[in-house]
Amino acid sequence: MAKLIVSLTEMQVRNAKRREKAYRLFDGGGLYLEVAPGGSRIWRMKFRQISGKENVLTFRPISRNNARGSARKAPGGAKTDAPRS
C-alpha cells in the first residue's frame, strides 16, 4: 500500500535550509523539493512510463502551487489531492 505523504506548506518550503548533503522534501504524487548543498531549491517529479522505466522530471525554480500544477500536466501526471492553499 502506498505511503501517505502530507503535503508541504509554503512555510516548510521557505524554511528549507541547505545542509552538507542534498536532501528531499516530499509533497506527494511523486513531487518533491530537492535542496542542494549550495542552497538552491529544485522541484522534481518521479514517475514511471508505461514500459515501467522510471524517470525524473525537473521543473524550473517555481512556487509550490505552480510546481503542483505543472506536475499534473506532466506525462506521468502527479495524482495529488493536496489542498490548494
Summary of the structure (lengths in Angstrom):
residues: 85
radius of gyration: 12.8
end to end distance: 27.2
largest distance: 37.7
contacts: 210
relative contact order: 0.21
helix: 18%
strand: 28%
